[in-house]
């Protein structure tokens, strides 16, 4: 209680006791005593006069908000006009009670304490929700890592073990067919057909292994992997696919590579399924400490309803992958003019000194130093 008049203080305490409120009170008159009281232990509520001999109620309110903003602050005063009262509420006071109407004080205190408890409960709930969200994010990161590790392991096992076994089988079959008598045309033809089937199976094994985890991503980096994926996409669909990049470095964080590559794969999958496009352009560059991937098509254009569709697992997965590394995915579309997907993720693996602004270092079309990869040039 910030009150310089002892008799007024007793009247205030009487009003509170009369309403059945149990409390202990510490009365202070100076700013030094007030600061000391706040510093020792935060009170449940602060009751303050507005006009004091050594300092004013506004100062008391400001100090309280600075040190204990969660503590309700109620002016109990005999000198406060309506305009001043409204101004105090705007500046953070919980309530005001005139000394000539102390019957309002206990209800005001009860209401202030109740609202404080409710805010504290909401704050705890929000904090618990935040912690749960962080735990889910951590679990998601772990699951993504485990899934990529498992894909890599299966990819290597399929490529090395199954591929080698099939290659050995083909060698044995070639050895056997080479020793068949020439007059056994049916057996020789059958052996050749089996050899051809083995070749097709080897190609299938390689394709499955690559789809699980392209080795080019781990050995040559993100740019090479995206160019390779663009080439595969064009070969498989006939949709023209171009990739341009303006990066000063090729060695980046493994998680960063994986996230960008998987999002790029999902984007191309969506183009195949929904866009009805004939051309795709991809840009990969750095801007203000972030690695940015832009994928544009000339298809039908995604709608706002499709962008906000919470049932779209592909779009949700893209956003979640980027969010795990502190990034974001923005999607925009224009009817009959195409869709643009922009992925932006902080590039913590790149020294800041090597960063260059997109406009200064990069032109999508003609500036020297830009590397174009046209998928059909490698077919």
DANORKA-V587934 format. One record per pair of residues at least 24 apart in sequence whose ideal C-beta (glycine too) atoms are under 10 Angstrom apart, sorted by sequence separation. I is the first residue (numbers start at 0). J is the second residue. D is the distance in Angstrom with one decimal. If there is no record, write none. Layout:
((I/J/D) (I/J/D))
This chain:
((0/24/5.3) (1/25/10.0) (2/26/5.8) (3/27/9.1) (4/28/9.1) (27/51/9.8) (28/52/7.7) (29/53/5.1) (30/54/4.5) (169/193/8.8) (170/194/10.0) (172/196/9.9) (173/197/9.6) (222/246/6.5) (259/283/7.8) (270/294/8.0) (274/298/3.0) (275/299/5.2) (276/300/9.7) (306/330/5.1) (318/342/9.5) (320/344/9.2) (0/25/7.0) (1/26/7.9) (2/27/8.1) (3/28/4.6) (28/53/7.1) (29/54/7.2) (30/55/9.6) (33/58/8.8) (34/59/9.8) (37/62/6.8) (41/66/7.7) (42/67/7.8) (45/70/5.9) (46/71/9.6) (47/72/6.7) (49/74/5.5) (51/76/9.8) (168/193/9.0) (169/194/6.0) (172/197/6.8) (206/231/9.1) (221/246/8.4) (269/294/9.6) (273/298/7.6) (274/299/6.2) (275/300/9.9) (305/330/8.7) (306/331/7.9) (317/342/7.6) (0/26/4.6) (1/27/5.8) (2/28/7.2) (3/29/8.7) (28/54/9.4) (33/59/6.2) (37/63/6.8) (41/67/4.4) (44/70/6.7) (45/71/7.1) (46/72/8.4) (47/73/7.4) (48/74/7.5) (49/75/8.5) (50/76/6.8) (57/83/9.6) (64/90/8.4) (75/101/7.7) (168/194/9.4) (169/195/9.9) (220/246/9.2) (222/248/9.9) (223/249/7.8) (266/292/8.7) (270/296/5.2) (273/299/7.6) (274/300/8.2) (306/332/7.3) (314/340/9.3) (0/27/7.3) (1/28/7.6) (40/67/9.8) (43/70/7.2) (44/71/5.0) (45/72/4.8) (46/73/5.4) (47/74/5.9) (48/75/6.5) (49/76/3.8) (50/77/8.4) (56/83/9.5) (60/87/6.9) (64/91/5.2) (169/196/9.7) (170/197/9.8) (222/249/6.1) (240/267/7.9) (267/294/7.8) (269/296/9.2) (273/300/10.0) (274/301/8.0) (303/330/9.8) (305/332/7.9) (0/28/9.8) (1/29/9.4) (30/58/6.7) (34/62/6.6) (37/65/9.3) (38/66/7.3) (41/69/7.9) (42/70/6.1) (43/71/8.0) (44/72/7.8) (45/73/7.0) (46/74/8.0) (47/75/6.9) (48/76/5.2) (49/77/8.3) (50/78/5.1) (63/91/8.4) (64/92/9.4) (75/103/9.7) (169/197/4.6) (220/248/8.9) (221/249/7.6) (266/294/4.8) (270/298/6.7) (273/301/7.4) (303/331/9.3) (1/30/9.2) (30/59/7.8) (33/62/6.8) (37/66/5.0) (38/67/9.8) (41/70/5.7) (42/71/9.4) (44/73/6.6) (45/74/9.5) (46/75/5.0) (47/76/7.9) (48/77/8.1) (49/78/5.9) (50/79/8.6) (57/86/9.0) (61/90/8.1) (63/92/9.4) (75/104/6.4) (168/197/6.1) (169/198/7.1) (220/249/4.4) (221/250/9.5) (222/251/9.4) (238/267/8.9) (263/292/6.6) (267/296/9.3) (269/298/9.8) (292/321/9.7) (301/330/6.3) (303/332/8.1) (33/63/8.7) (37/67/6.3) (42/72/10.0) (45/75/10.0) (46/76/9.8) (48/78/8.5) (49/79/5.2) (57/87/7.5) (60/90/6.5) (61/91/8.4) (219/249/7.7) (220/250/6.4) (221/251/6.0) (240/270/9.1) (262/292/7.1) (266/296/8.8) (301/331/7.8) (302/332/6.5) (1/32/9.1) (15/46/9.0) (48/79/9.7) (56/87/7.4) (60/91/6.2) (73/104/7.7) (166/197/8.4) (169/200/9.3) (220/251/6.8) (221/252/9.8) (225/256/9.7) (232/263/9.5) (236/267/8.6) (259/290/7.1) (263/294/6.8) (300/331/8.9) (301/332/3.5) (1/33/6.0) (27/59/9.2) (30/62/7.6) (34/66/8.0) (60/92/5.8) (75/107/8.9) (165/197/5.8) (166/198/10.0) (168/200/9.2) (169/201/7.4) (221/253/10.0) (224/256/7.2) (228/260/7.2) (232/264/9.0) (235/267/9.6) (238/270/7.2) (258/290/9.8) (259/291/9.7) (260/292/9.6) (262/294/8.7) (269/301/8.4) (273/305/7.9) (300/332/3.9) (301/333/9.1) (302/334/7.8) (306/338/9.2) (37/70/8.6) (57/90/7.3) (60/93/9.8) (74/107/10.0) (75/108/9.8) (165/198/8.9) (168/201/9.5) (224/257/9.6) (227/260/9.8) (231/264/9.8) (238/271/7.8) (259/292/5.6) (299/332/8.3) (300/333/4.9) (301/334/9.4) (305/338/9.3) (12/46/9.8) (49/83/7.6) (73/107/5.8) (221/255/7.5) (222/256/9.6) (225/259/7.5) (229/263/8.5) (233/267/9.9) (236/270/8.4) (256/290/9.9) (258/292/9.8) (290/324/9.7) (292/326/9.9) (298/332/8.7) (299/333/9.7) (300/334/4.7) (1/36/9.1) (11/46/6.6) (49/84/9.1) (57/92/9.3) (73/108/6.8) (165/200/5.8) (166/201/6.7) (221/256/4.5) (224/259/8.7) (225/260/6.7) (228/263/6.3) (232/267/5.0) (236/271/5.9) (255/290/6.8) (291/326/9.3) (299/334/7.2) (300/335/6.1) (0/36/9.6) (56/92/8.5) (71/107/9.0) (165/201/5.0) (217/253/7.6) (220/256/6.7) (221/257/9.0) (224/260/5.3) (228/264/6.4) (231/267/9.0) (232/268/9.2) (235/271/8.5) (238/274/8.7) (240/276/9.7) (269/305/9.7) (289/325/9.5) (290/326/8.4) (292/328/9.4) (293/329/9.7) (294/330/9.9) (295/331/9.8) (296/332/9.4) (299/335/6.2) (300/336/5.7) (301/337/8.8) (302/338/9.7) (11/48/9.6) (71/108/8.1) (73/110/9.7) (164/201/10.0) (165/202/10.0) (216/253/8.9) (221/258/9.7) (222/259/9.9) (238/275/9.8) (239/276/9.1) (241/278/7.9) (242/279/9.1) (243/280/7.6) (244/281/8.5) (245/282/8.1) (246/283/6.6) (248/285/9.0) (289/326/7.5) (298/335/8.6) (299/336/8.8) (300/337/5.6) (301/338/4.5) (8/46/9.1) (49/87/7.8) (73/111/6.2) (162/200/9.5) (163/201/10.0) (165/203/9.6) (166/204/9.8) (221/259/5.7) (225/263/5.7) (229/267/8.0) (232/270/8.3) (238/276/6.1) (239/277/6.6) (240/278/7.8) (241/279/7.2) (242/280/8.1) (243/281/7.0) (244/282/7.2) (245/283/7.6) (246/284/6.9) (247/285/7.3) (252/290/9.7) (289/327/9.8) (297/335/9.1) (298/336/8.7) (299/337/7.9) (300/338/5.6) (301/339/9.1) (56/95/9.4) (71/110/8.9) (72/111/8.5) (161/200/8.9) (162/201/6.3) (165/204/6.5) (217/256/8.0) (221/260/6.4) (224/263/8.5) (225/264/9.4) (228/267/7.0) (232/271/7.9) (238/277/6.1) (239/278/4.7) (240/279/4.6) (241/280/5.2) (242/281/4.6) (243/282/5.2) (244/283/4.1) (245/284/4.6) (246/285/6.3) (251/290/7.5) (297/336/7.0) (298/337/5.4) (299/338/8.2) (300/339/9.5) (301/340/9.0) (8/48/9.3) (47/87/10.0) (71/111/3.7) (161/201/9.0) (164/204/9.4) (165/205/10.0) (216/256/5.8) (217/257/9.4) (224/264/9.7) (236/276/9.4) (237/277/8.6) (238/278/6.9) (239/279/7.0) (240/280/8.0) (241/281/6.7) (242/282/8.0) (243/283/7.4) (244/284/6.6) (245/285/7.5) (273/313/9.8) (296/336/9.7) (297/337/4.5) (298/338/6.4) (7/48/7.5) (70/111/9.3) (71/112/6.9) (163/204/10.0) (216/257/7.3) (236/277/9.9) (238/279/6.0) (239/280/8.9) (240/281/7.3) (241/282/9.3) (242/283/7.2) (243/284/8.3) (244/285/9.6) (245/286/9.8) (272/313/8.8) (295/336/9.9) (296/337/4.8) (297/338/9.1) (0/42/9.1) (71/113/9.8) (161/203/10.0) (162/204/5.2) (221/263/9.0) (225/267/10.0) (269/311/9.0) (295/337/6.1) (296/338/5.6) (49/92/9.9) (71/114/7.2) (161/204/5.4) (162/205/6.8) (216/259/9.6) (236/279/9.4) (295/338/7.3) (296/339/8.1) (0/44/9.5) (1/45/7.0) (2/46/7.4) (4/48/7.6) (71/115/5.5) (160/204/9.8) (161/205/9.9) (216/260/5.6) (246/290/8.1) (269/313/6.0) (294/338/8.4) (295/339/4.7) (296/340/8.9) (0/45/7.9) (1/46/7.1) (2/47/7.5) (3/48/6.8) (47/92/8.8) (70/115/7.5) (212/257/9.0) (215/260/9.7) (216/261/9.8) (268/313/7.0) (269/314/7.9) (294/339/7.2) (295/340/7.8) (0/46/4.8) (1/47/3.8) (2/48/5.1) (49/95/8.1) (69/115/6.6) (157/203/10.0) (158/204/6.9) (161/207/9.0) (162/208/7.3) (233/279/8.4) (293/339/6.5) (294/340/4.7) (295/341/9.2) (0/47/7.5) (1/48/6.0) (3/50/9.0) (4/51/9.6) (45/92/9.7) (71/118/9.7) (157/204/5.8) (158/205/6.8) (161/208/8.4) (213/260/7.7) (232/279/7.5) (265/312/9.7) (266/313/8.8) (293/340/7.2) (294/341/8.1) (0/48/8.6) (1/49/9.5) (3/51/5.4) (4/52/10.0) (45/93/8.8) (47/95/9.7) (157/205/8.7) (212/260/9.6) (244/292/9.4) (265/313/5.3) (266/314/9.7) (269/317/8.9) (292/340/7.9) (293/341/5.2) (294/342/8.1) (2/51/8.2) (3/52/5.7) (44/93/8.1) (69/118/7.1) (158/207/8.7) (159/208/8.8) (232/281/10.0) (265/314/8.3) (292/341/7.3) (293/342/7.8) (1/51/6.9) (3/53/8.0) (46/96/8.5) (48/98/8.6) (69/119/7.2) (157/207/5.9) (158/208/4.0) (229/279/7.6) (243/293/9.5) (291/341/6.7) (292/342/4.3) (293/343/9.4) (157/208/4.6) (158/209/8.2) (213/264/9.6) (229/280/9.9) (262/313/9.9) (265/316/6.6) (266/317/7.3) (291/342/6.8) (292/343/8.1) (156/208/8.7) (157/209/9.7) (229/281/6.5) (242/294/9.5) (265/317/5.4) (290/342/8.3) (291/343/5.0) (292/344/8.5) (1/54/8.8) (69/122/8.4) (154/207/8.1) (155/208/7.7) (158/211/8.9) (228/281/9.4) (264/317/9.9) (289/342/9.7) (290/343/7.5) (291/344/8.0) (1/55/10.0) (153/207/9.0) (154/208/4.7) (157/211/7.1) (158/212/9.5) (210/264/9.0) (240/294/9.6) (241/295/9.9) (262/316/8.5) (263/317/9.6) (289/343/5.1) (290/344/5.5) (1/56/7.3) (153/208/8.3) (154/209/7.6) (156/211/9.7) (157/212/10.0) (226/281/9.1) (261/316/8.2) (262/317/4.9) (265/320/8.5) (289/344/6.4) (290/345/7.8) (291/346/9.1) (154/210/8.4) (155/211/9.0) (158/214/7.9) (225/281/6.7) (240/296/9.4) (261/317/8.2) (262/318/9.1) (287/343/9.6) (289/345/5.5) (290/346/4.1) (1/58/9.7) (154/211/3.9) (155/212/8.1) (226/283/9.7) (280/337/9.5) (286/343/8.1) (288/345/6.2) (289/346/6.0) (290/347/9.7) (1/59/5.1) (46/104/7.9) (150/208/9.9) (153/211/5.6) (154/212/4.2) (225/283/6.6) (238/296/8.2) (239/297/9.5) (262/320/5.9) (274/332/9.3) (279/337/9.2) (287/345/9.7) (288/346/6.4) (290/348/8.9) (1/60/9.7) (152/211/9.2) (153/212/8.0) (154/213/8.3) (155/214/8.5) (238/297/9.7) (258/317/9.3) (261/320/6.1) (262/321/6.7) (278/337/8.6) (279/338/10.0) (280/339/9.5) (281/340/9.6) (282/341/9.4) (283/342/9.5) (287/346/9.9) (288/347/8.6) (290/349/7.6) (150/210/9.1) (151/211/7.6) (152/212/8.7) (154/214/7.6) (238/298/9.3) (275/335/10.0) (286/346/9.6) (289/349/9.7) (1/62/10.0) (14/75/9.2) (46/107/9.5) (150/211/4.6) (151/212/4.6) (222/283/6.5) (258/319/9.9) (259/320/8.9) (269/330/9.5) (276/337/6.7) (285/346/6.3) (288/349/7.8) (1/63/9.3) (46/108/7.9) (149/211/9.0) (150/212/4.6) (221/283/7.4) (258/320/4.8) (259/321/8.8) (266/328/9.3) (276/338/8.3) (44/107/9.4) (149/212/9.3) (151/214/9.1) (154/217/10.0) (257/320/8.5) (258/321/6.5) (265/328/9.9) (274/337/7.4) (288/351/6.4) (11/75/5.9) (44/108/5.8) (147/211/9.7) (148/212/9.3) (258/322/9.8) (262/326/9.5) (266/330/9.3) (274/338/6.3) (285/349/6.9) (287/351/9.9) (290/354/9.9) (10/75/9.6) (43/108/9.0) (44/109/9.9) (147/212/7.1) (151/216/9.7) (229/294/9.8) (258/323/7.2) (259/324/9.5) (273/338/8.6) (289/354/8.8) (45/111/9.7) (151/217/7.7) (254/320/9.7) (258/324/5.8) (262/328/6.9) (288/354/5.7) (291/357/7.5) (8/75/9.5) (44/111/5.9) (225/292/8.0) (257/324/9.7) (259/326/9.3) (270/337/9.6) (287/354/7.0) (7/75/8.2) (43/111/9.0) (44/112/6.3) (258/326/7.7) (270/338/7.9) (285/353/8.1) (286/354/7.9) (287/355/9.7) (289/357/9.9) (295/363/9.8) (7/76/9.4) (43/112/6.4) (221/290/8.5) (225/294/9.7) (254/323/8.1) (255/324/6.5) (269/338/8.3) (285/354/5.5) (286/355/8.3) (287/356/6.9) (7/77/7.9) (254/324/6.5) (270/340/9.3) (285/355/6.6) (286/356/6.2) (287/357/8.4) (293/363/8.9) (1/72/9.6) (44/115/8.0) (221/292/9.0) (255/326/9.2) (269/340/8.3) (284/355/8.7) (285/356/8.6) (286/357/4.2) (43/115/7.7) (252/324/8.5) (266/338/9.0) (284/356/9.6) (285/357/7.4) (286/358/8.6) (1/74/9.5) (2/75/7.6) (4/77/9.4) (43/116/9.9) (284/357/5.3) (286/359/9.9) (1/75/9.0) (2/76/9.4) (266/340/5.1) (286/360/9.2) (0/75/8.1) (265/340/9.2) (282/357/9.0) (285/360/8.1) (286/361/8.6) (266/342/8.5) (284/360/7.7) (285/361/8.5) (263/340/9.0) (284/361/5.0) (262/340/7.9) (283/361/9.7) (263/342/8.1) (282/361/7.9) (284/363/9.1) (262/342/5.4) (282/363/5.9) (14/96/9.1) (262/344/9.3) (18/101/9.8) (259/342/6.5) (280/363/7.7) (14/98/9.5) (17/101/8.9) (18/102/8.4) (20/104/9.2) (258/342/8.2) (11/96/9.0) (17/102/8.6) (20/105/5.5) (259/344/7.3) (284/369/9.5) (14/100/9.7) (15/101/8.7) (18/104/8.0) (19/105/7.9) (22/108/8.5) (258/344/6.7) (11/98/7.8) (14/101/4.0) (17/104/9.7) (18/105/3.3) (282/369/9.5) (283/370/10.0) (10/98/7.2) (13/101/8.1) (14/102/6.9) (17/105/7.5) (18/106/7.6) (20/108/6.6) (14/103/9.0) (15/104/6.5) (16/105/9.0) (20/109/7.4) (255/344/6.5) (11/101/6.6) (14/104/5.1) (15/105/5.5) (18/108/8.5) (19/109/9.9) (254/344/9.7) (255/345/9.0) (7/98/6.3) (10/101/6.4) (14/105/6.3) (18/109/8.0) (255/346/6.9) (281/372/9.1) (20/112/9.4) (252/344/9.8) (255/347/8.0) (256/348/9.5) (11/104/6.7) (15/108/6.9) (254/347/10.0) (255/348/6.3) (4/98/9.4) (7/101/9.6) (10/104/9.7) (14/108/9.7) (15/109/10.0) (252/346/8.1) (254/348/9.3) (255/349/9.4) (251/346/7.0) (252/347/6.9) (253/348/9.2) (279/374/9.3) (2/98/9.9) (251/347/9.5) (252/348/4.1) (251/348/5.0) (252/349/9.0) (248/346/9.3) (250/348/7.8) (251/349/7.1) (250/349/9.4) (246/346/9.5) (248/348/8.4) (248/349/6.1) (247/349/7.7) (248/350/8.5) (246/349/8.7) (247/350/9.3) (247/352/9.8) (248/353/6.4) (147/253/8.6) (151/257/9.9) (247/353/4.8) (147/254/8.6) (150/257/9.7) (246/353/9.3) (247/354/8.1) (247/355/7.0) (144/253/9.5) (246/355/9.6) (144/254/7.6) (147/257/5.6) (245/355/7.9) (143/254/8.3) (146/257/9.9) (147/258/9.8) (245/357/7.7) (144/257/8.8) (247/360/8.3) (140/254/8.4) (143/257/7.9) (147/261/8.5) (246/360/9.7) (143/258/8.3) (146/261/9.9) (245/360/5.7) (246/361/9.3) (245/361/3.7) (244/361/8.6) (245/362/8.3) (143/261/8.8) (243/361/8.3) (245/363/9.1) (243/362/9.0) (243/363/5.9) (243/364/8.6) (245/366/8.8) (241/363/9.6) (245/368/7.2) (245/369/5.8) (246/370/9.0) (244/369/7.9) (245/370/7.8) (243/369/5.8) (244/370/5.9) (243/370/6.9) (244/371/9.1) (242/370/8.7) (243/371/5.5) (244/372/8.1) (242/371/7.7) (243/372/7.4) (241/371/6.8) (242/372/4.5) (243/373/9.8) (241/372/7.1) (242/373/8.2) (240/372/9.2) (241/373/5.6) (242/374/7.6) (240/373/8.4) (241/374/7.1) (239/373/8.2) (240/374/4.8) (241/375/9.5) (239/374/7.4) (240/375/8.8) (238/374/9.3) (239/375/7.5) (233/373/8.9) (234/374/7.4) (233/374/3.9) (234/375/8.6) (230/372/8.0) (232/374/7.3) (233/375/6.4) (229/372/6.9) (230/373/9.2) (231/374/8.4) (234/377/9.2) (226/370/9.2) (229/373/8.9) (230/374/4.4) (233/377/9.5) (234/378/6.3) (227/372/9.4) (229/374/4.9) (230/375/8.3) (233/378/7.8) (226/372/4.4) (228/374/9.4) (230/376/8.8) (225/372/8.6) (226/373/9.6) (227/374/9.3) (230/377/5.3) (222/370/8.1) (226/374/7.7) (229/377/9.5) (230/378/7.2) (223/372/9.3) (222/372/8.5) (227/377/8.6) (226/377/8.0) (143/316/9.9) (143/319/8.8) (143/320/7.1) (144/323/9.8) (139/319/6.6) (140/320/9.9) (143/323/6.7) (139/320/9.0) (136/319/8.8) (139/322/9.0) (140/323/5.2) (139/323/6.2) (140/324/8.8) (136/322/7.7) (137/323/9.3) (136/323/6.5))
